[in-house]
């Protein structure tokens, strides 16, 4: 079963090599597929901004996103180390790790061990894939290699566009993705309050609508933050029909 699912996931990610794609949607897809395929409870993606600092770009759950943001704000943790060294940080048991502030934040989020894999192509590191365990357990070699393979093909997808071959343009594209992420977070908050649903569910409603109408996540999110009543009413109907 896992082998069949794995083929489907790689085809899904490989499709971005030839089609126009939404970077943020791609990263969210990767985060959720990691949870499906690997022995982890959550996953998050972080990208480097124009100043060389990691920023949360996508996550499989709100808890994972908040922990990624904590690492970004404190500039300390497995993902930060992975990003700056280009090396995997595996089996970072927070009970013995050297990041005491992160340890407390992780415990509040329900995680006890973290892993960080680089989003890299040759010598270029553009971010990290972060994997979270709710128990103190080691990441198996098989899951480590599969996780890195998923990270690598996603990096290739992001870097494959001809317009991204120049480093300055790549930095601008990554910054645009991170800016879009802020708008999406704002839209999640608006929709969560409006429909009285959890933030994770609000994102699912937004993404499903974007995919169904062939719109970018950032476009739908912007319309929500601008108070597009027709769209908000449609999303309310989508949420009710799926609930």
C-alpha positions in Angstrom: 0.0 0.0 0.0 2.8 2.4 0.9 4.6 1.7 -2.3 1.4 2.5 -4.4 0.9 5.7 -2.4 4.5 6.6 -2.9 4.2 6.3 -6.7 1.2 8.6 -6.7 2.9 11.2 -4.6 6.0 11.3 -6.8 3.9 11.6 -9.9 2.0 14.4 -8.1 5.2 16.3 -7.3 6.8 15.6 -10.7 3.8 17.2 -12.4 5.0 20.5 -11.1 8.1 20.1 -13.3 6.1 20.8 -16.5 3.1 22.7 -15.3 2.7 26.2 -13.8 2.2 25.7 -10.1 1.5 27.4 -6.8 4.6 27.2 -4.7 2.7 27.4 -1.4 0.3 24.7 -2.5 3.2 22.5 -3.5 4.8 22.9 0.0 1.5 22.2 1.8 1.1 19.1 -0.3 4.6 17.9 0.6 4.0 18.5 4.3 0.8 16.4 4.3 2.3 13.7 2.1 5.2 13.4 4.6 2.7 12.6 7.4 1.0 10.0 5.2 4.2 8.3 4.1 6.6 8.7 7.1 6.4 7.6 10.7 5.9 11.2 11.9 3.0 13.1 13.4 3.5 16.4 11.6 5.7 18.1 9.0 6.6 21.7 8.2 8.5 23.5 5.4 10.6 26.6 5.9 12.2 28.8 3.2 15.1 31.2 3.4 14.1 34.9 2.8 16.2 37.5 1.0 18.1 38.2 4.2 19.1 34.5 4.7 16.7 33.9 7.5 14.3 31.0 7.7 10.5 31.6 7.5 7.6 29.2 7.9 6.1 28.5 4.5 3.8 25.5 5.0 2.8 22.9 7.6 0.6 19.9 8.1 -0.9 21.3 11.3 -1.2 24.5 13.2 1.1 23.2 16.0 3.8 22.4 13.5 3.5 25.9 12.0 3.8 27.6 15.3 6.9 25.6 16.3 8.5 26.4 12.9 7.7 30.1 13.6 9.3 29.8 17.0 12.5 28.5 15.5 12.4 31.3 13.0 11.9 34.0 15.7 14.6 32.7 18.0 17.0 31.7 15.2 17.8 28.5 17.0 16.9 24.9 16.5 17.4 21.9 14.2 16.0 23.6 11.1 18.2 26.7 11.6 21.3 24.5 12.0 20.3 22.4 9.0 19.7 25.5 6.8 23.1 27.1 7.6 25.1 23.9 7.4 23.3 22.1 4.6 23.4 18.9 6.8 20.5 16.8 8.1 19.8 17.1 11.8 18.3 13.8 12.7 16.8 12.5 16.0 17.1 15.8 17.8 15.6 14.5 21.1 14.4 17.6 22.9 15.0 16.1 26.3 18.7 16.3 25.8 19.0 18.9 23.0 20.9 22.1 23.3 17.9 24.3 22.6 16.1 24.8 26.0 13.6 27.4 24.9 12.7 25.3 21.9 12.2 22.2 24.2 9.6 24.0 26.2 7.8 25.3 23.1 7.8 21.8 21.5 6.4 20.2 24.6 3.5 22.7 24.6 2.9 21.8 21.0 2.9 18.1 21.8 6.3 17.1 20.2 9.3 15.5 21.8 11.7 15.0 18.9 12.4 16.8 15.7 14.2 16.2 12.5 15.4 18.7 9.8 16.2 17.8 6.2 17.7 20.4 3.8 15.8 21.6 0.7 18.8 21.6 -1.5 20.1 21.2 -5.1 23.8 20.7 -5.4 25.2 23.5 -3.3 22.1 25.6 -3.1 20.1 25.4 0.2 16.7 27.2 -0.1 15.0 25.9 3.1 14.3 22.9 5.2 11.8 20.1 5.7 11.0 19.6 9.3 9.5 16.4 10.8 7.9 16.1 14.2 7.4 13.2 16.6 5.0 13.2 19.5 7.2 10.5 21.2 10.9 10.2 21.7 11.8 7.9 18.8 14.4 7.7 16.1 13.7 8.3 12.5 14.4 5.1 10.6 17.0 5.1 7.8 14.2 4.3 5.3 12.1 7.3 6.4 15.1 9.5 6.4 16.0 8.6 2.9 12.4 8.9 1.7 12.0 12.2 3.4 15.1 13.6 1.8 13.9 12.3 -1.6 10.6 14.2 -1.2 12.5 17.3 -0.1 14.9 17.0 -3.1 12.1 16.6 -5.8 10.3 19.5 -4.3 13.4 21.7 -4.4 13.9 20.6 -8.0 10.3 21.6 -8.7 10.8 25.1 -7.2 14.1 25.7 -9.0 13.1 24.2 -12.4 11.4 27.3 -13.8 13.6 29.1 -16.3 12.8 32.4 -14.6 14.5 31.1 -11.4 17.9 30.5 -12.8 19.3 33.8 -11.7 19.9 34.0 -7.9 18.3 37.4 -7.5 15.1 36.3 -9.2 15.1 33.1 -7.1 15.3 35.2 -3.9 12.4 37.4 -5.2 10.3 34.3 -5.9 11.0 32.9 -2.5 10.1 36.2 -0.9 6.9 36.4 -2.9 6.0 32.9 -1.6 6.7 34.0 2.0 4.6 37.1 1.5 1.8 35.0 0.1 2.0 32.9 3.2 1.4 35.9 5.4 -1.8 36.7 3.4 -2.9 33.1 3.7 -2.5 33.1 7.5 -4.6 36.3 7.7 -7.2 34.7 5.5 -7.3 31.6 7.7 -7.9 33.8 10.8 -10.7 35.7 9.0 -12.4 32.5 7.9 -11.9 30.7 11.2 -13.6 33.5 13.0 -16.3 33.9 10.4 -17.3 30.2 10.2 -16.3 29.3 13.8 -14.0 26.5 12.6 -10.4 25.6 13.6 -7.5 27.2 11.7 -6.5 23.9 10.1 -10.0 23.4 8.7 -10.1 27.0 7.5 -7.0 26.4 5.4 -8.5 23.2 3.9 -11.6 25.1 2.9 -9.5 27.8 1.2 -7.2 25.4 -0.6 -10.1 23.2 -1.8 -11.8 26.3 -3.2 -8.7 27.4 -4.9 -8.1 24.1 -6.5 -11.8 23.7 -7.6 -11.7 27.1 -9.3 -8.1 26.9 -10.6 -7.0 29.9 -8.6 -3.9 30.5 -6.6 -4.1 30.2 -2.9 -2.7 33.7 -2.5 -5.4 35.1 -4.8 -8.2 33.5 -2.8 -6.6 34.5 0.4 -6.3 38.1 -0.7 -10.0 38.2 -1.6 -10.9 36.9 1.8 -8.8 39.5 3.6 -10.4 42.2 1.4 -13.8 41.1 2.6 -15.2 39.6 -0.6 -18.7 38.8 0.6 -19.6 36.6 -2.4 -16.5 34.5 -1.8 -17.1 34.3 2.0 -20.6 33.1 1.4 -19.4 30.5 -1.1 -16.8 29.3 1.4 -19.4 29.1 4.1 -21.5 26.9 1.8 -18.4 24.7 1.0 -17.7 24.2 4.7 -21.3 23.3 5.5 -21.5 20.8 2.7 -18.3 19.1 3.6 -19.0 19.0 7.4 
